[in-house]
Every structure is written in C-alpha cells, then in structure tokens.
Amino acid sequence: MRMVDIIAKKRDGYALTKEEIEFFVNGYTNGEIPDYQVSSLMMAVFFNDMNEEERAALTMAMVNSGDTIDLSQIEGTKVDKHSTGGVGDTTTLVLAPLVAALDVPVAKMSGRGLGHTGGTIDKLEAVEGFHVEITEDEFIDIVNRDKVAVIGQSGNLTPADKLLYALRDVTATVNSIPLIASSIMSKKIAAGADAIVLDVKVGDGAFMKTEEDAAELAHAMVSIGNNVGRRTMAIISSMEEPLGLAIGNALEVEEAVETLRGEGPEDLTELSLELGSQMVVLGGKAETLEEAREKLQNALNDGSALEKFKVFLRNQGGDDSIADDLSKLPQAEFTFEVKAEEAGYVQQIGSEAMGVASSMLGAGRQTKDDVIDLAVGIKLNKKVGSKVEKGDVLATIYSNREDVEEVAQKIKDNYQIGSEKKTVKLIKQIITE
C-alpha cells in the first residue's frame, strides 16, 4: 500500500477503505508518513468529504492510535456529555452531580481550557483542595460507589488526533465536517463511554455560526457514534448570548451551585434539564424524557443533586463546604458596574466579545502555559429580552486590577439595546440519528 495512491484516490472523489485509513493514520502516528503527504490528503478530504463508513473508520483508527479507558468494571451504562464549547457553558458542573443523583454513572475525562475561561478541571480547581490526579482504580471505585468522578485527560489518548489537528491548523483544513466530527468523537470513544450526549453550540459565541452548519456537524457525530456501537444523540443549543449569567471560573462554580439549589438562571437550568433527561434515558433510569425530567427536577427540589455535588467534591479532595458558603470560593478584589446609556430592551449580547472581555481580565488562557486568575470574570445583569432603563447595571466586572476601562467599553459596545423586545430560542434541534 502506498500513501500516494491513497491521496490520488481521495483526490478523485473515491471512498477510502478501512485498511487504507488505518494505514495512513498508523503511518503518520509512527512518523513513517511525512507531513506533506498527510496535509495533501487532508485537503482532498476537505474538498471531497467522507462517507459515513470512512468517518467511522477514521474515528476508530484515531481511537486505536493510543490509550483507551476501560470502564467495563463500572456497573451500569456510562453516559458522557460533550459540548462543542461556548461562553458561560457551566452545564458539566451541573449535569455531573444531577445525573449521578439518579444513579446514572458519570465517569468523566475532562481537560483544561484555552480561550475565554478555563476548562472543567480549571473551574473545579477554584474549589480549594480539589484535584483530578487520581489513579484509574480510584476513579473506577469512586464511580461505582458514588456514581460521579472527573479525571484528567491521559497524555497518550488519541495521539493521532493531536498530530492531525496540529497539521490541519496550519493547512487551512480545520473547518471540515468529517475531520471535526471524527476528532471530537475519537476522544469521547477513547474515554470509554457507552452512550454520548452532544451539546452542539450555534451562534456568535460558538464554533458553528449557522444552524445549518451545526446540524451538519451534529448529524456527522451522531452517525459516527451509532456506527461504532455507542448510543449517541445531539442537541443543538443557542450561543447567541452567553449561557447563564457568569463568565469566569469561580463565578461559574458559584452559578452551578445556585443551579443545583434550584435557584440558577432559567436558560442554564433548562439546558441542564434537557441534556440531563437524554442522559438519564440513555442510562436506563427512565423510560421517557418526561419521566427523566420529572426525576431530575425532583433531585433539584429535594437537595439530592446538591448533596451529590458535595460528595463529588469531597471524594476528590475538595472543600465541600463551599456549597453552603460560596464566599469560600476565590474572590476578586474589585467590582465595577457597567451601566446602560439608553433605555429599551436588550436585543443582542455579543457572546464571543463577552468571552474575550473575561479573558482580558485573566479568566482564560491564550497559551497552555498561561496562569488563570480563578476569581475574575463577568456577571451579566441583563439578558436578551430584558427591559433596561438608562443607568441600569448591564453587567458587573470582577477584577484583581483597577484598570478595566477597556473591558468595560467592550462589554458596553456589545450590548445592543433597542425599542423592540426580542427573545432567543435556546434549543434549536434534537438529533437522534
């Protein structure tokens, strides 16, 4: 088998076989096939696409290029949730204990973040003492006993994906549906889940800007998952404004606790219940979505979801008393109010700009070596559809420095206020096949 023949075959629009895909993935991972040949193949895929069988084969070739997590010792159906990323996306912190409170095992592998705020692990480390450095045996024992744990990503998980992504990044082939879908799904499948719920974001603060593109990606990922034996579904949800009110690590933990108390923002609560219902049904703890939602709402109402969050923190060294006293989370030294200069209704909030503003305060990383300030960020006081009077507080800045004029101006510039009341539809589509 020759790499040049594989390139020519895909260049001419033909489907590659499983063996051809495994040949190039293994050869590239082992350093036997050069960058220039693989970048040529990536461009051919970019223009000529891949069919469902090719996408599944590429995903599994990347899964098998490195370590995989064996969760077979954990009892029950292990359900994972993946979000394609957005601003203020705190759903994992809510969903993990909420779903685990219904005895659905959540054995989650998470990473650190680049961008607006930290990743799930960074946010959780805002809780004093919390750590993800536990052995695989400890991880399995905790999930079997208490149904929820989070572990850091293995260094050798899907190494082929890391190599291919780095190459795509410098060859203008990132925006390819089969390559994006197989990249995301390879990590989820290698992490050992039996079933996967995908939250595909769409809008200003998301990777996918149009609903059509988001739906294409969602269908591709659901198809891959189901083709390789993982029950998979996707929800397309809006990122036309930040989710919830908090943007920043400790601020998002605080908001997650408030949501688990049943006092969270309406949109974050709704999305958590929608995603959680799908997870509970896939996990076999409810027959219908309606039944699952009722059980999840009861877990919020009776305190069992919040209690599960405390157990989760305690098991991994975290100070669980923060759930009763949020002032124990990292606190910013200064707060500044950003006020409206006109009356009307909030018609639009620039999600991406709000994320950038939070990052300017130190809430996110630009490189993997940057140190995050866990205390800083932004809290929105007004959302799309809110009535605003001149002088009302639009947002509050939490900062450890006093020079925040640039941040305040960015927030002000990205609140669009007009006379017409508008609303944002949170759930756009649900895709199961």
C-alpha positions as semicolon CSV with decimal commas, in nm:
position;residue;x (nm);y (nm);z (nm)
1;M;0,000;0,000;0,000
2;R;0,135;0,345;-0,094
3;M;0,036;0,679;0,053
4;V;0,047;0,846;-0,289
5;D;-0,222;0,607;-0,416
6;I;-0,446;0,685;-0,117
7;I;-0,407;1,060;-0,182
8;A;-0,490;1,017;-0,551
9;K;-0,795;0,803;-0,470
10;K;-0,945;1,063;-0,236
11;R;-0,843;1,346;-0,472
12;D;-1,052;1,180;-0,743
13;G;-1,356;1,155;-0,513
14;Y;-1,350;0,786;-0,423
15;A;-1,415;0,640;-0,078
16;L;-1,117;0,505;0,116
17;T;-1,130;0,159;0,270
18;K;-1,091;0,093;0,643
19;E;-0,749;-0,058;0,570
20;E;-0,632;0,249;0,376
21;I;-0,743;0,482;0,655
22;E;-0,570;0,270;0,920
23;F;-0,255;0,262;0,704
24;F;-0,223;0,641;0,685
25;V;-0,326;0,706;1,049
26;N;-0,083;0,447;1,187
27;G;0,194;0,551;0,950
28;Y;0,159;0,919;1,038
29;T;0,140;0,849;1,413
30;N;0,457;0,637;1,391
31;G;0,644;0,902;1,192
32;E;0,665;0,687;0,878
33;I;0,447;0,914;0,659
34;P;0,557;1,279;0,620
35;D;0,352;1,590;0,694
36;Y;0,333;1,696;0,330
37;Q;0,156;1,376;0,223
38;V;-0,095;1,382;0,510
39;S;-0,167;1,753;0,456
40;S;-0,236;1,672;0,091
41;L;-0,481;1,401;0,197
42;M;-0,649;1,637;0,448
43;M;-0,706;1,889;0,168
44;A;-0,852;1,615;-0,053
45;V;-1,092;1,524;0,232
46;F;-1,174;1,894;0,278
47;F;-1,292;1,919;-0,084
48;N;-1,434;1,569;-0,140
49;D;-1,578;1,483;0,204
50;M;-1,602;1,132;0,354
51;N;-1,897;0,895;0,369
52;E;-2,030;0,752;0,698
53;E;-1,813;0,440;0,681
54;E;-1,498;0,645;0,619
55;R;-1,577;0,879;0,907
56;A;-1,632;0,586;1,145
57;A;-1,311;0,418;1,027
58;L;-1,110;0,740;1,074
59;T;-1,253;0,786;1,422
60;M;-1,167;0,434;1,533
61;A;-0,819;0,450;1,377
62;M;-0,754;0,758;1,592
63;V;-0,904;0,587;1,900
64;N;-0,674;0,288;1,849
65;S;-0,364;0,502;1,796
66;G;-0,312;0,538;2,172
67;D;-0,452;0,457;2,515
68;T;-0,819;0,394;2,579
69;I;-1,000;0,398;2,911
70;D;-1,168;0,069;3,005
71;L;-1,478;0,145;3,210
72;S;-1,619;-0,208;3,191
73;Q;-1,566;-0,254;3,567
74;I;-1,813;0,026;3,634
75;E;-2,167;-0,103;3,679
76;G;-2,442;0,036;3,458
77;T;-2,448;0,236;3,135
78;K;-2,179;0,504;3,142
79;V;-2,313;0,821;2,977
80;D;-2,089;1,111;2,877
81;K;-2,178;1,463;2,768
82;H;-1,972;1,677;2,533
83;S;-2,021;2,042;2,446
84;T;-1,860;2,195;2,137
85;G;-1,785;2,498;2,352
86;G;-1,927;2,839;2,421
87;V;-1,929;3,129;2,666
88;G;-2,051;3,070;3,022
89;D;-2,110;2,700;2,949
90;T;-2,137;2,562;3,302
91;T;-2,354;2,260;3,219
92;T;-2,097;1,991;3,308
93;L;-2,067;2,122;3,664
94;V;-2,446;2,097;3,699
95;L;-2,507;1,780;3,498
96;A;-2,245;1,551;3,651
97;P;-2,390;1,553;4,006
98;L;-2,750;1,600;3,888
99;V;-2,749;1,290;3,667
100;A;-2,542;1,092;3,919
101;A;-2,810;1,167;4,180
102;L;-3,036;0,939;3,970
103;D;-2,774;0,659;3,980
104;V;-2,653;0,711;3,623
105;P;-2,272;0,666;3,636
106;V;-2,083;0,973;3,513
107;A;-1,718;0,876;3,464
108;K;-1,586;1,191;3,301
109;M;-1,250;1,270;3,149
110;S;-1,200;1,645;3,114
111;G;-0,928;1,888;3,017
112;R;-0,806;2,237;3,079
113;G;-0,918;2,522;2,861
114;L;-0,777;2,762;2,608
115;G;-0,987;3,069;2,543
116;H;-1,250;3,261;2,739
117;T;-1,225;3,074;3,069
118;G;-1,065;2,755;3,189
119;G;-1,192;2,407;3,113
120;T;-1,398;2,195;3,350
121;I;-1,092;2,100;3,555
122;D;-0,979;2,462;3,593
123;K;-1,325;2,561;3,715
124;L;-1,337;2,277;3,966
125;E;-0,992;2,372;4,095
126;A;-1,147;2,701;4,211
127;V;-1,266;2,475;4,497
128;E;-0,979;2,455;4,745
129;G;-0,814;2,112;4,750
130;F;-1,000;1,966;4,452
131;H;-0,775;1,758;4,226
132;V;-0,808;1,517;3,934
133;E;-0,480;1,335;3,992
134;I;-0,633;1,002;4,092
135;T;-0,545;0,656;3,967
136;E;-0,768;0,471;3,724
137;D;-0,853;0,221;4,000
138;E;-0,956;0,503;4,237
139;F;-1,159;0,660;3,956
140;I;-1,349;0,335;3,893
141;D;-1,404;0,272;4,267
142;I;-1,545;0,623;4,321
143;V;-1,786;0,597;4,027
144;N;-1,905;0,252;4,137
145;R;-1,968;0,382;4,489
146;D;-2,093;0,739;4,432
147;K;-2,166;0,750;4,055
148;V;-1,953;1,054;3,966
149;A;-1,585;1,142;3,925
150;V;-1,369;1,350;3,694
151;I;-1,019;1,254;3,585
152;G;-0,764;1,446;3,377
153;Q;-0,703;1,351;3,014
154;S;-0,445;1,083;2,952
155;G;-0,130;1,209;2,783
156;N;-0,149;0,933;2,523
157;L;-0,519;0,948;2,445
158;T;-0,576;0,967;2,065
159;P;-0,223;1,082;1,972
160;A;-0,317;1,061;1,602
161;D;-0,587;1,322;1,660
162;K;-0,339;1,560;1,825
163;L;-0,098;1,524;1,531
164;L;-0,370;1,563;1,268
165;Y;-0,525;1,863;1,441
166;A;-0,191;2,043;1,461
167;L;-0,141;1,980;1,089
168;R;-0,494;2,091;0,997
169;D;-0,444;2,409;1,199
170;V;-0,160;2,523;0,971
171;T;-0,301;2,393;0,641
172;A;-0,646;2,561;0,646
173;T;-0,831;2,229;0,681
174;V;-0,978;2,274;1,031
175;N;-1,328;2,357;0,902
176;S;-1,406;2,015;0,757
177;I;-1,711;1,834;0,896
178;P;-1,569;1,477;0,874
179;L;-1,240;1,591;1,030
180;I;-1,407;1,790;1,310
181;A;-1,657;1,513;1,384
182;S;-1,401;1,232;1,392
183;S;-1,168;1,443;1,609
184;I;-1,435;1,507;1,874
185;M;-1,578;1,157;1,869
186;S;-1,239;0,983;1,886
187;K;-1,173;1,143;2,226
188;K;-1,520;1,061;2,357
189;I;-1,498;0,697;2,246
190;A;-1,143;0,653;2,378
191;A;-1,269;0,781;2,715
192;G;-1,485;0,468;2,745
193;A;-1,846;0,591;2,750
194;D;-2,129;0,355;2,648
195;A;-2,355;0,642;2,540
196;I;-2,285;1,003;2,444
197;V;-2,500;1,316;2,458
198;L;-2,367;1,601;2,244
199;D;-2,441;1,969;2,300
200;V;-2,362;2,137;1,968
201;K;-2,350;2,514;2,011
202;V;-2,453;2,756;1,740
203;G;-2,431;3,134;1,714
204;D;-2,196;3,424;1,778
205;G;-2,012;3,260;2,067
206;A;-1,982;2,916;1,905
207;F;-1,751;2,749;1,655
208;M;-2,051;2,686;1,430
209;K;-2,211;3,017;1,337
210;T;-2,518;2,891;1,146
211;E;-2,781;2,634;1,238
212;E;-2,727;2,457;0,906
213;D;-2,357;2,403;0,982
214;A;-2,431;2,298;1,341
215;A;-2,689;2,045;1,221
216;E;-2,443;1,900;0,968
217;L;-2,181;1,855;1,241
218;A;-2,434;1,709;1,484
219;H;-2,560;1,455;1,228
220;A;-2,199;1,358;1,148
221;M;-2,108;1,295;1,512
222;V;-2,431;1,109;1,592
223;S;-2,375;0,889;1,286
224;I;-2,016;0,810;1,389
225;G;-2,119;0,722;1,744
226;N;-2,402;0,496;1,639
227;N;-2,188;0,333;1,367
228;V;-1,922;0,231;1,620
229;G;-2,164;0,096;1,879
230;R;-2,216;0,398;2,107
231;R;-2,572;0,521;2,154
232;T;-2,538;0,886;2,056
233;M;-2,769;1,186;2,024
234;A;-2,723;1,560;1,990
235;I;-2,895;1,879;2,096
236;I;-2,828;2,199;1,903
237;S;-2,840;2,485;2,150
238;S;-2,805;2,860;2,114
239;M;-2,487;3,051;2,185
240;E;-2,634;3,376;2,051
241;E;-2,586;3,511;2,403
242;P;-2,374;3,369;2,688
243;L;-2,533;3,076;2,872
244;G;-2,639;3,173;3,222
245;L;-2,508;3,489;3,382
246;A;-2,150;3,404;3,488
247;I;-1,834;3,408;3,274
248;G;-1,527;3,314;3,477
249;N;-1,408;3,013;3,674
250;A;-1,510;3,066;4,038
251;L;-1,812;3,267;3,921
252;E;-1,928;2,967;3,714
253;V;-1,882;2,728;4,007
254;E;-2,095;2,965;4,214
255;E;-2,362;2,965;3,943
256;A;-2,353;2,584;3,921
257;V;-2,415;2,559;4,296
258;E;-2,704;2,806;4,270
259;T;-2,850;2,596;3,986
260;L;-2,816;2,277;4,191
261;R;-3,003;2,460;4,468
262;G;-3,283;2,523;4,218
263;E;-3,201;2,894;4,206
264;G;-2,999;2,914;3,884
265;P;-3,057;3,118;3,567
266;E;-3,352;3,000;3,360
267;D;-3,153;2,913;3,046
268;L;-2,879;2,718;3,227
269;T;-3,141;2,526;3,426
270;E;-3,344;2,449;3,114
271;L;-3,046;2,325;2,912
272;S;-2,922;2,115;3,204
273;L;-3,264;1,950;3,238
274;E;-3,286;1,891;2,861
275;L;-2,938;1,736;2,834
276;G;-2,980;1,552;3,163
277;S;-3,310;1,396;3,052
278;Q;-3,137;1,250;2,747
279;M;-2,854;1,115;2,966
280;V;-3,098;0,955;3,211
281;V;-3,293;0,781;2,933
282;L;-2,972;0,656;2,768
283;G;-2,853;0,544;3,112
284;G;-3,166;0,332;3,151
285;K;-3,306;0,513;3,456
286;A;-3,621;0,639;3,284
287;E;-3,840;0,515;3,000
288;T;-3,930;0,857;2,862
289;L;-3,782;1,205;2,854
290;E;-4,080;1,334;3,051
291;E;-4,019;1,082;3,329
292;A;-3,647;1,164;3,330
293;R;-3,710;1,537;3,351
294;E;-3,950;1,493;3,644
295;K;-3,691;1,286;3,832
296;L;-3,418;1,546;3,765
297;Q;-3,644;1,829;3,882
298;N;-3,716;1,632;4,200
299;A;-3,341;1,591;4,258
300;L;-3,303;1,969;4,241
301;N;-3,605;2,027;4,465
302;D;-3,518;1,776;4,739
303;G;-3,149;1,869;4,762
304;S;-3,012;1,533;4,648
305;A;-2,836;1,686;4,344
306;L;-2,657;1,941;4,564
307;E;-2,568;1,669;4,815
308;K;-2,419;1,460;4,531
309;F;-2,209;1,764;4,429
310;K;-2,070;1,781;4,785
311;V;-1,985;1,409;4,777
312;F;-1,817;1,457;4,437
313;L;-1,600;1,742;4,568
314;R;-1,515;1,559;4,891
315;N;-1,411;1,241;4,710
316;Q;-1,152;1,435;4,513
317;G;-1,009;1,642;4,798
318;G;-1,231;1,947;4,754
319;D;-1,379;2,162;5,029
320;D;-1,745;2,066;5,004
321;S;-1,847;2,343;5,246
322;I;-1,836;2,589;4,953
323;A;-2,178;2,450;4,854
324;D;-2,317;2,611;5,172
325;D;-2,087;2,914;5,181
326;L;-2,000;3,048;4,836
327;S;-1,774;3,316;4,986
328;K;-1,514;3,040;5,034
329;L;-1,455;3,043;4,656
330;P;-1,178;3,273;4,523
331;Q;-1,295;3,635;4,547
332;A;-1,190;3,924;4,322
333;E;-1,053;4,234;4,492
334;F;-1,254;4,483;4,286
335;T;-1,601;4,501;4,128
336;F;-1,712;4,754;3,868
337;E;-2,060;4,814;3,728
338;V;-2,118;4,867;3,355
339;K;-2,431;5,080;3,314
340;A;-2,673;5,134;3,025
341;E;-2,657;5,467;2,847
342;E;-3,007;5,436;2,700
343;A;-3,344;5,280;2,775
344;G;-3,511;4,999;2,580
345;Y;-3,477;4,622;2,553
346;V;-3,161;4,415;2,525
347;Q;-3,175;4,286;2,168
348;Q;-2,836;4,121;2,139
349;I;-2,531;4,039;2,351
350;G;-2,206;3,965;2,167
351;S;-2,118;3,626;2,316
352;E;-1,771;3,600;2,170
353;A;-1,688;3,957;2,277
354;M;-1,804;3,884;2,633
355;G;-1,576;3,582;2,639
356;V;-1,286;3,792;2,515
357;A;-1,360;4,057;2,779
358;S;-1,347;3,791;3,052
359;S;-1,020;3,660;2,912
360;M;-0,876;4,015;2,917
361;L;-0,929;4,012;3,294
362;G;-0,723;3,691;3,322
363;A;-1,006;3,432;3,334
364;G;-0,873;3,237;3,032
365;R;-0,555;3,118;2,865
366;Q;-0,408;3,227;2,534
367;T;-0,134;2,958;2,557
368;K;-0,132;2,634;2,753
369;D;0,130;2,775;2,993
370;D;-0,072;3,082;3,095
371;V;-0,182;3,101;3,459
372;I;-0,554;3,160;3,508
373;D;-0,690;3,401;3,768
374;L;-0,974;3,188;3,906
375;A;-1,150;3,477;4,082
376;V;-1,206;3,717;3,793
377;G;-1,475;3,740;3,527
378;I;-1,807;3,898;3,439
379;K;-2,163;3,858;3,564
380;L;-2,442;3,966;3,334
381;N;-2,727;4,154;3,498
382;K;-2,938;4,177;3,182
383;K;-3,005;3,915;2,913
384;V;-3,168;3,934;2,570
385;G;-3,529;4,046;2,616
386;S;-3,462;4,229;2,945
387;K;-3,612;4,576;2,985
388;V;-3,345;4,838;3,055
389;E;-3,366;5,192;3,190
390;K;-3,085;5,441;3,144
391;G;-2,835;5,387;3,427
392;D;-2,935;5,023;3,490
393;V;-2,646;4,787;3,551
394;L;-2,589;4,570;3,242
395;A;-2,300;4,369;3,383
396;T;-2,060;4,356;3,677
397;I;-1,685;4,317;3,629
398;Y;-1,491;4,112;3,887
399;S;-1,124;4,202;3,869
400;N;-0,798;4,193;4,060
401;R;-0,682;4,515;3,896
402;E;-0,836;4,859;3,879
403;D;-0,768;4,946;3,513
404;V;-1,070;4,784;3,350
405;E;-1,182;5,069;3,120
406;E;-1,106;4,867;2,805
407;V;-1,302;4,568;2,939
408;A;-1,596;4,788;3,039
409;Q;-1,604;4,952;2,697
410;K;-1,600;4,611;2,524
411;I;-1,898;4,498;2,733
412;K;-2,087;4,823;2,664
413;D;-2,015;4,804;2,290
414;N;-2,155;4,452;2,272
415;Y;-2,487;4,514;2,444
416;Q;-2,731;4,612;2,170
417;I;-3,033;4,797;2,308
418;G;-3,339;4,891;2,101
419;S;-3,710;4,952;2,122
420;E;-3,821;4,604;2,009
421;K;-3,830;4,313;2,255
422;K;-3,653;4,004;2,119
423;T;-3,607;3,653;2,251
424;V;-3,354;3,373;2,198
425;K;-3,470;3,018;2,127
426;L;-3,243;2,805;2,345
427;I;-3,300;2,457;2,196
428;K;-3,282;2,462;1,817
429;Q;-3,295;2,094;1,720
430;I;-3,271;1,745;1,871
431;I;-3,092;1,486;1,654
432;T;-3,104;1,116;1,730
433;E;-2,997;0,956;1,402
